[in-house]
């Protein structure tokens, strides 16, 4: 059995929901730092306030993936129930976020909003893997990239568009401008409508059909049953590793406290190292006590045994998303301070600069939409990994170029850096997923796509924990240097891509 080849409009309908998802995500990326600063946050505190977003994804996405693999609703199918629930919750959060009265309330709303967006977004990746044959997956993820680009472009420009039509772009101290508020309202409505379109217009294969497709693959995925002895030995290994990692987390956390280092570093020492060690320890205890049927043990063991290609792509994703997160956190501060020379959030100069950041973000997304369908063509002529390498290098150079801008004309500031970033963004959203999906078993597609998100989330947590420290300790609180670090990181990701063993890269480039 083989999955049938889908037509253009079928791929369009199954991807359309990403238009709304990305509108919500883009409004978050382009405006949350502005909201935080308006509510009184200092520039070097911005990263730690952002930590809610990646931490939420780290927890939510593999769980949603795990359960969506095991879900089947006679009318809504396998993935679509999660699209719908996430869209409803995210839309509500988008209406509430710009009305945050206090900084702590806004930080909490970011947590809720990002969790809801993740509930909708994660199954969309598996949705493409479920419904398309490998030969069409690059096209499928490219279609998602197109809608991501269009949605983010519109959402990023909304405050500027509303300002043009007379909506106030400034407000008294501590108050979010109406241009931002109304943008979030529009985004919330668009999120729900777009996801509903995909829910109504798309179909899914049944679990029985997906199993038949998987069984007919030329190269079957390993299906050997694990013995009680295997779980016992694996549990011992997890237990020992967990103790070591947990101790490292405790020691490094003490050093941060003892030397009075920036508290953001606790995200790394406690949130990543400490909790990671604790999770390994619990997994070890459960397996040693023959509690091997729990979803937690399954998740931990599948993470341990993820495919080789996924491990290779993990490093590419790490450096790519470290760069992106530095851009999302620091571009507003970099442009308003380095180019417009102000940190006063009530000033016309600051809000003009912040709006131009929205324009920059809009531009890199429209570039991504424009090149989304060119990447599969280049991949077919060369290879998927060379295409991704080229895109990431161009993106890194674009991000670094912001440091050298002294004359902020429309082309110099709003377009030139963002052309490279947009090309990289289109590739980041499509090619790694196209390479990965062919190496995953259909029965665990959602879970492994969720786990793959670890390598998006972990670099964001690392960025949130160390960028504030680097900017305050080494760069005299000048956020533009974080963009230089991000640009270098993206180029490193491109170089690592060349080492990825994508066996189907040439034959399935399209």
C-alpha positions, 0 to 999 in steps of 0.5 A, spaced: 500 500 500 502 507 498 499 513 500 496 517 494 499 523 491 495 529 493 493 535 489 495 542 490 488 544 493 488 538 498 495 540 500 493 547 500 487 546 505 491 541 510 496 547 511 491 553 511 491 553 518 498 555 519 496 561 516 492 563 523 497 559 527 503 563 525 499 570 525 498 568 533 506 566 533 508 572 529 504 577 534 507 574 540 514 574 537 514 581 534 510 585 540 511 581 547 518 584 548 515 591 547 509 589 552 514 587 557 518 593 556 512 598 556 510 594 563 517 596 566 521 590 564 529 592 564 532 590 557 537 585 560 530 582 564 527 580 557 530 574 556 528 571 563 521 573 561 521 570 555 523 563 558 515 561 559 515 560 551 520 555 550 519 551 556 512 551 555 513 547 548 518 543 551 513 540 556 507 540 551 509 538 544 512 531 546 505 530 550 501 532 545 504 528 540 504 522 544 497 523 545 495 525 538 498 518 535 493 514 540 487 519 538 482 517 533 475 521 533 470 518 528 469 525 525 475 529 527 480 524 526 487 523 529 490 530 529 484 535 528 481 535 535 488 538 537 488 543 532 481 545 534 482 545 542 489 549 541 485 554 536 480 556 541 484 557 547 490 561 543 484 565 540 482 567 548 489 568 550 490 573 544 485 577 546 487 577 553 495 578 552 495 586 550 490 588 556 495 585 561 495 590 567 502 588 570 508 585 568 507 578 572 501 578 569 503 579 562 509 573 563 503 569 565 499 570 559 505 569 555 505 562 558 498 560 557 498 563 550 504 559 548 502 553 551 495 554 547 499 555 540 503 549 541 497 545 542 495 547 535 502 547 532 505 540 534 500 536 530 500 540 524 507 537 523 505 530 524 499 531 519 504 532 513 507 526 515 501 522 516 498 524 509 503 525 504 508 520 501 515 522 502 516 524 495 511 530 496 513 532 503 518 537 501 512 540 498 507 539 503 512 543 508 514 548 503 506 550 503 506 550 510 512 555 510 508 559 505 502 560 510 507 561 515 510 567 511 504 570 509 500 569 516 507 572 519 507 578 514 500 580 515 501 580 523 507 583 523 505 589 519 498 590 523 500 595 528 503 599 523 497 598 518 492 600 524 497 606 526 496 609 518 489 608 519 489 613 525 489 608 531 494 610 537 501 608 537 503 611 543 500 611 550 501 613 557 506 610 561 505 602 563 499 602 558 499 598 551 498 602 545 491 601 541 495 599 535 498 593 539 491 591 542 487 591 536 492 587 532 492 582 537 484 582 537 485 581 529 490 575 530 485 571 535 479 571 530 484 569 524 487 564 528 480 560 530 477 561 523 484 559 519 484 552 523 477 551 522 478 551 515 483 546 515 479 542 520 473 542 516 476 541 509 481 536 510 481 528 511 486 523 515 488 516 514 485 511 519 490 508 524 489 501 520 491 505 514 497 508 517 499 501 519 498 498 513 502 504 509 508 503 514 508 495 514 509 496 506 515 500 507 521 497 503 525 499 509 521 497 515 522 500 522 525 496 528 519 493 532 522 488 536 519 487 543 523 489 549 524 484 554 524 485 562 531 484 562 532 490 557 528 495 561 532 493 568 538 494 565 536 501 561 533 503 568 539 502 571 543 506 566 538 512 567 538 512 574 546 513 574 546 518 569 540 521 572 544 522 579 550 525 575 546 530 571 542 532 577 548 533 581 551 537 576 545 541 576 545 542 583 553 544 583 552 549 577 546 552 581 550 553 587 556 556 583 551 561 580 548 563 587 555 563 590 558 568 585 552 572 584 551 571 577 545 573 573 539 569 575 537 568 568 543 562 569 538 558 573 534 557 567 540 553 564 542 550 571 535 548 574 531 548 568 535 544 563 540 540 567 537 539 574 530 537 571 533 533 566 537 529 571 531 528 575 527 526 569 532 521 568 532 519 575 525 517 575 525 514 569 530 509 572 526 508 578 520 506 574 524 501 569 527 498 575 521 497 578 518 494 572 513 500 571 514 500 564 507 501 561 507 508 563 507 514 558 513 517 561 517 511 560 515 510 553 517 518 552 524 517 555 526 511 552 523 513 545 527 519 546 533 515 547 532 511 541 531 516 536 533 515 529 540 517 527 538 522 522 534 526 527 540 526 532 544 529 526 539 534 525 538 536 532 545 540 532 542 544 526 536 545 529 540 547 536 544 553 532 538 555 528 533 556 533 538 559 538 539 565 532 532 566 531 531 566 539 536 572 539 533 575 534 526 575 537 528 577 543 533 583 542 531 586 535 526 591 538 532 593 543 537 593 538 534 597 533 531 602 538 537 603 542 543 602 537 540 605 531 534 610 534 538 612 540 533 611 545 530 606 551 524 611 553 518 606 551 514 613 551 518 616 546 516 617 539 523 615 537 522 608 541 515 607 538 517 609 531 523 604 531 519 598 534 514 599 529 520 598 524 522 592 527 515 590 526 516 592 519 522 588 518 519 582 521 513 582 516 519 583 511 522 576 512 516 573 513 514 575 506 520 573 503 520 566 506 513 566 503 516 568 496 521 563 496 518 557 499 516 554 493 523 555 490 527 551 495 524 544 493 526 546 486 533 548 488 533 541 493 531 537 487 537 540 483 542 539 488 540 536 495 536 538 501 542 539 505 546 543 501 539 548 500 539 548 507 546 550 508 546 555 503 539 558 506 542 558 513 549 562 511 545 567 508 540 568 514 546 569 518 550 574 514 543 578 514 542 578 521 549 580 523 548 586 518 544 590 522 550 591 527 553 595 521 547 599 519 548 607 520 543 610 515 536 606 517 533 607 510 527 603 508 532 598 504 537 598 509 534 597 515 527 593 513 529 589 507 537 588 506 538 584 513 531 581 512 532 578 505 537 573 508 533 572 514 527 570 510 530 565 506 533 562 512 526 562 515 523 558 509 528 553 509 528 552 517 520 551 517 520 546 511 527 542 509 529 539 516 522 536 517 522 534 510 528 530 511 526 527 518 519 525 516 521 519 512 525 516 517 520 516 522 515 510 523 507 512 522 505 510 529 510 515 532 510 520 528 506 525 532 511 524 538 517 524 534 515 531 531 514 533 538 521 530 541 524 534 535 521 540 538 526 539 544 531 541 539 528 548 538 526 549 545 532 547 548 536 552 544 531 558 546 532 556 553 539 556 553 539 563 549 534 566 555 539 563 560 545 566 557 544 572 552 542 576 558 548 574 562 553 576 556 549 582 554 550 585 561 557 582 563 561 583 556 557 587 551 555 593 556 547 592 555 547 593 548 542 588 545 545 589 538 551 584 540 546 579 541 544 579 534 551 578 532 552 572 536 545 570 533 548 571 526 554 567 527 550 561 530 546 561 524 552 560 520 555 554 524 548 551 523 549 551 516 556 548 516 553 542 520 548 541 515 553 539 510 554 533 515 547 530 515 546 523 512 540 525 508 540 518 504 533 520 500 536 528 499 537 527 492 531 523 489 526 526 494 528 533 493 522 536 490 
